[in-house]
C-alpha cells in the first residue's frame, strides 16, 4: 500500500433547494393564500476519523468532494428534502488546513471524531413567507444558497506514544518487529523504510502502546534532505523518543549528535521530549568492552540522561526487557504529570 500523508482537496457543500411559488387550491376555497414551501438544506461535507486507515491515499484519486443538493419546496407549504451529508473517512491524526489561508480548521485525534469542513447551503424561502397586508398573493420566492466551498490541505501526523528515531539502518524496523506483531520491510541497507511503521507493544498490564518507526534521518533532514522532512512531523505527536544508535557504525557518537541537531533544527520542542538512548546491534559488535563503555559514557554526557544507555540487540532480543521497562516507567510518569496538571487546572 502506498503511504500518502499530505493531500490537497476541494470540498463543497450541497446547494440549498429553491423555494417555490404556489397557492392553495382547494375545493370551496376560491382565493387560497400563498402555500409555496421552502427548499431543503444542502448536505454538508464531514470528515470522520477512523482507526483502520493509515494513509490519505484515497484522496489522491478523489480530489473534489460534494454534499448532496437540497430539493426544491413543494405546494401546500411542503419543505423540500434536505440533501444528504457526505461523510468521508480519514485516519486518526489528520490535521485539516485551509489551503488558501493556512488556517488550522481542525485536528482529528480521536476515533469517530467528526469535523464539518463545508456546510450545505440554506434552502430558499417559499412565497408563503412574503405574505403581508399589502401583498396578499406574493408571486416570488427565494432560490437556495450555494454550499460552502473551500480548498483544504490534509496532513497526517501519526499518533504514537513512542517514536523510534535514528540514522538509516540503525535497526528501527527490526526493533519494532521484535517488540510487536508489525512486520515492516527489513534489509541491510539504508532507506529500507520509506514510510513510518506502526506497531502495538503490549505492556505487562495488557494495555497496548503504539510505537512509530520514523524513517531514517540524515544530515539536513529538517531542510528536506533525504526522507527526513516529510516524516519529521510524525515525531511531533509522540510523547517519548527512543533514539537508536548503531554500535557497529564507524562513529556512533557522531551519528547521535547529527540526529540531535536535526531534531533541534526542526523545532517543535522535540529536544525537550523525554528521550531514551539505546546502543543497538550489540550481537554484531566487535568493539572491546572498554570502547563500548567509553561510547556509553560519552552518550550519557551528551544526552544528560538520568537513565543508563541501554545495550540491546533487536535481532537476538538482548536487553529488550529492561529497555521496555524504562519506557513504561517514563510513560506512566508523564501520565501522572498530565493528570496532576489537569486536576490543578480544573
DRENLUMBA-190306 format. One record per residue (C-alpha): x, y, z. Coordinates in steps of 0.001 Angstrom, whole numbers. Layout:
BEGIN
x, y, z
X, Y, Z
...
//
This chain:
BEGIN
x, y, z
0, 0, 0
1305, 3421, -930
1730, 5793, 2002
284, 9252, 1345
412, 11690, 4248
-379, 15037, 2596
-3059, 15903, 29
-4978, 18924, -1194
-8667, 18555, -1951
-11666, 20709, -2837
-14863, 20375, -811
-18269, 21885, -1486
-21482, 21720, 483
-24624, 20952, -1465
-26785, 23794, -2788
-29955, 24545, -870
-33192, 23755, -2670
-35222, 26602, -4154
-38345, 27915, -2506
-41377, 27853, -4790
-44374, 29991, -5646
-47627, 28139, -5050
-51151, 28885, -3819
-53771, 26888, -2029
-56026, 25152, -4500
-58788, 23542, -2503
-62428, 22930, -3175
-64616, 25694, -1812
-61543, 27952, -1310
-61674, 30133, -4412
-58904, 32511, -3348
-56380, 30448, -1438
-53362, 32161, 35
-49676, 31548, -731
-48548, 27998, 49
-45119, 27642, -1544
-42771, 25514, 528
-39159, 26192, 1439
-36276, 24425, -224
-34375, 21736, 1649
-30948, 22356, 3156
-27906, 21242, 1178
-25812, 18391, 2531
-22503, 19117, 4273
-19092, 17508, 3776
-17962, 15921, 7028
-14646, 14264, 7870
-14700, 11358, 10320
-11562, 9943, 11943
-11258, 6153, 11915
-8584, 3856, 13297
-8357, 1360, 10447
-6888, 3863, 7959
-3159, 4649, 7970
-2855, 6796, 4850
-4606, 9526, 2839
-4218, 7510, -355
-7942, 7509, -1205
-7861, 11281, -1744
-5254, 11005, -4488
-7997, 9767, -6816
-10885, 11774, -5387
-9865, 15425, -5151
-13350, 17015, -5171
-15983, 16039, -2633
-19512, 17450, -2662
-22543, 17278, -418
-25902, 16439, -1965
-28138, 19284, -3138
-31369, 20022, -1274
-34690, 19538, -3064
-36993, 22385, -4073
-40009, 23109, -1922
-43440, 21734, -2680
-47007, 23012, -2722
-49116, 23077, 399
-46185, 24513, 2343
-44131, 21345, 1981
-40415, 21777, 2671
-38098, 20087, 212
-35974, 17164, 1349
-32552, 18035, 2716
-29519, 16861, 780
-27544, 14005, 2281
-24298, 14758, 4084
-21127, 13361, 2532
-19195, 11662, 5331
-15581, 10928, 4413
-13273, 8736, 6468
-9750, 9912, 7311
-7050, 8391, 9531
-6918, 9344, 13184
-4233, 12030, 13435
-5306, 14052, 10389
-4736, 17805, 10548
-7055, 19924, 8392
-5883, 23281, 6995
-7494, 25874, 4751
-5148, 25599, 1774
-5663, 29270, 881
-5253, 30970, 4269
-3190, 28261, 6066
-5703, 28462, 8921
-5979, 25311, 11027
-9577, 24151, 10713
-9359, 21077, 12888
-7259, 18269, 14333
-8864, 14827, 14274
-7093, 12960, 17059
-9886, 10786, 18477
-11595, 7800, 16824
-15041, 8723, 15439
-14308, 12445, 15886
-16039, 14454, 13156
-15442, 17834, 11544
-17736, 19749, 9193
-15449, 21174, 6500
-18057, 22500, 4063
-21548, 23358, 5281
-24503, 22874, 2985
-26400, 25908, 1721
-29678, 27040, 3267
-32896, 26310, 1445
-34694, 29199, -214
-37924, 30589, 1214
-41245, 29833, -431
-43729, 32575, -1229
-45725, 31916, 1958
-43010, 33857, 3826
-43721, 37019, 1851
-47393, 37330, 2701
-48143, 40807, 4072
-51045, 43190, 4492
-50009, 44975, 1333
-49317, 41828, -685
-51839, 39044, -158
-50615, 36970, -3105
-46816, 37218, -3408
-45564, 35900, -6723
-41945, 35394, -5771
-39761, 33026, -3742
-36061, 32808, -2976
-33576, 30394, -4516
-31473, 28175, -2301
-27997, 29320, -1308
-24831, 27734, -2594
-22997, 25487, -160
-19698, 26460, 1415
-16752, 25769, -869
-13080, 25698, 65
-9743, 24140, -706
-8235, 22049, 2069
-4862, 20553, 2854
-4926, 17361, 4860
-1787, 16300, 6706
-1460, 13033, 8559
585, 13072, 11749
701, 9569, 13101
-392, 9123, 16682
2142, 7131, 18665
3345, 7437, 22229
6873, 6294, 21390
8769, 7492, 18338
11860, 5500, 17328
14488, 7709, 15691
17980, 7118, 14395
20078, 7126, 11267
19164, 4933, 8318
19955, 1278, 9003
20155, 1776, 12777
17754, -1139, 13244
14498, 702, 13908
12327, -1567, 11778
13922, -4684, 13244
13237, -3391, 16750
9581, -2579, 16102
9192, -6029, 14554
10783, -7661, 17607
8581, -5732, 20031
5257, -6041, 18236
3357, -8005, 15633
4294, -5445, 12983
6231, -6863, 10036
7869, -3949, 8213
10180, -4452, 5267
13687, -5035, 6612
17016, -5279, 4804
20647, -4470, 5484
20903, -1216, 3580
19945, 2395, 4272
16494, 3772, 3486
14712, 423, 3560
11914, 2173, 5436
10241, 4712, 3170
7118, 5126, 5299
6511, 5254, 9055
5718, 1846, 10526
3367, 1472, 13468
3475, -1359, 15960
1424, -2000, 19087
3560, -3180, 22001
1767, -4764, 24949
2544, -3619, 28474
2565, -6181, 31309
-914, -4908, 32205
-2114, -5883, 28734
-2623, -2321, 27520
-1274, -1548, 24078
1204, 1263, 23398
1765, 2448, 19842
5384, 2714, 18672
6247, 4538, 15435
9370, 3666, 13480
10232, 7002, 11869
12190, 6574, 8599
15911, 7218, 8884
17072, 10797, 9184
20189, 12192, 7553
22043, 15453, 7874
19885, 18274, 6535
16640, 16366, 7088
14919, 19444, 8537
15643, 21233, 5247
14161, 18414, 3199
17240, 16286, 2571
16751, 12554, 2213
13473, 11298, 3617
13545, 13336, 6791
11494, 16437, 6120
8374, 14529, 5104
8480, 12371, 8221
9808, 14612, 10979
6294, 15883, 11579
5232, 12383, 12632
7512, 12769, 15669
5582, 15850, 16820
2806, 13871, 18491
4997, 11301, 20242
5464, 11596, 23998
8746, 9685, 24273
11627, 9375, 21817
13656, 6173, 21631
16953, 7056, 19975
18675, 4036, 18428
22410, 4296, 17819
24187, 1658, 15733
27146, 460, 17811
28723, -1060, 14664
28760, 2285, 12820
32143, 3957, 12242
31325, 6796, 14662
28258, 6205, 16879
28820, 9486, 18741
28756, 11493, 15524
25592, 9665, 14442
23882, 10524, 17728
24888, 14193, 17535
23674, 14507, 13955
20187, 13234, 14826
20031, 15566, 17828
20976, 18507, 15629
18214, 17636, 13157
15640, 17388, 15939
16757, 20746, 17321
16693, 22403, 13891
13198, 21108, 13158
11985, 22675, 16391
8510, 21899, 17775
10141, 21421, 21171
11346, 17959, 20128
14554, 18087, 22146
12564, 18626, 25329
10754, 15312, 24922
11902, 12532, 27231
14478, 10600, 25255
15826, 7120, 25887
19076, 6152, 24160
19960, 2586, 23196
23027, 1139, 21506
21717, -1409, 19021
23335, -4380, 17219
25336, -5484, 20246
25261, -9031, 18839
27320, -7871, 15839
29688, -5542, 17714
33419, -6276, 17555
34462, -3365, 19759
36190, -4010, 23077
34305, -3626, 26346
36389, -546, 27106
35427, 1048, 23787
31741, 273, 24342
31893, 1698, 27855
33563, 4868, 26576
30862, 5322, 23939
28139, 4794, 26545
29746, 7279, 28922
30010, 9920, 26220
26389, 9397, 25168
25301, 9767, 28802
27145, 13081, 28978
25632, 14330, 25724
22094, 13209, 26497
22229, 14334, 30134
20106, 11287, 30812
19393, 10046, 34317
18856, 6535, 32952
21634, 4300, 31626
22447, 3992, 27951
20865, 659, 27074
22766, -2006, 25172
20439, -4084, 23043
20139, -6324, 20029
16834, -6193, 18208
17818, -9358, 16317
18641, -11533, 19345
16287, -9605, 21708
19210, -8960, 24063
18418, -6205, 26582
14863, -5528, 25372
13115, -6237, 28685
14944, -3573, 30737
14578, -1131, 27843
10823, -1658, 27734
10562, -1348, 31499
12202, 2073, 31338
9840, 3113, 28543
6779, 2040, 30576
8090, 3882, 33637
8612, 7052, 31595
5139, 6873, 30022
3491, 6286, 33412
5366, 9251, 34897
4251, 11511, 32053
651, 10389, 32513
803, 11161, 36239
2184, 14623, 35465
-577, 15294, 32911
-3256, 14120, 35323
-1848, 16344, 38069
-1823, 19395, 35791
-5376, 18613, 34671
-6611, 18279, 38247
-4959, 21532, 39294
-6468, 23432, 36384
-9983, 22018, 36789
//
